[in-house]
Amino acid sequence: MPNYLVETYLARGRTGERETRERRARSAAEELTREKTPVRFEQSIQIPEDEICFIVFDAPSSGEAALAAQRARLEPIRVVEAATSPRQ
């Protein structure tokens, strides 16, 4: 399944909020999977200097990743597919 980056705003000094977003993202992905839409939370990547936090989902399409972001109340700026190297 492809990886999708959900770009969100996260103000400097609010790094503790990243864990809250991770919990909500994981929960939303699990909920969608129970509903027969396979979505998996992978990880979050925070870039404090740019006040950006990416939430990474494995999903069949950007639409399903966006739906997971919506259910997790992430307020996405955009959802884009990520190109990754094969795992070894």
Secondary structure as UniProt FT lines:
FT   STRAND          3..9
FT   TURN            12..13
FT   HELIX           16..34
FT   TURN            35..36
FT   STRAND          40..47
FT   HELIX           48..50
FT   STRAND          52..58
FT   HELIX           62..71
FT   TURN            72..73
FT   STRAND          78..82
//
